Amino acid sequence: MDILSPYRIDLEAAVREAKLLTLNANNDFFAALDQQEILGGDLNVTIGVKLMSGGIFRLSIEAEGTVSVVCDRCLEPVELEVSAHDERDVASFDAIEPPVDMVSVNRDGTYDTTWDVYETVVLSLPIQRTHEEGACNPEMLDILSAISADMPTEED
């Protein structure tokens, strides 16, 4: 089974059923994507779909859990808490003049939310991703300290 197939949603059916889609974005989800930012994770993802006027669908994406990324300081994996929310508008294939910057639903009425979920999670992460003070790999910190001691300063 394609691990990403649950993220391809029939939007009209989702509106008719009026229920939230609940998924788990785990290590397999992140491994299936062509990306290097997130090493793995365990997220509960909820996607809601609402039909707006003019053939526009509003997707509401919520993600809660943890992801593993590379620590900016010691380059070892670090686990970060995620609490992310985003809304996206998507035009149906036969929408009347959708905005130029809006993506469209496939001809079969489905929309792949995979990258929307991924981008929502990545954008919720802090800019600097590090372990808590004192939790970094001490060997790497020693190497970094030695390298920075050898670097010329502005006074040099």
Beta strands, then each sheet from edge to edge (+ up, - down):
strand 1: 8-10
strand 2: 21-25
strand 3: 40-51
strand 4: 56-70
strand 5: 77-91
strand 6: 110-112
sheet 1: 1+ 6-
sheet 2: 2+ 3- 4+ 5-
end
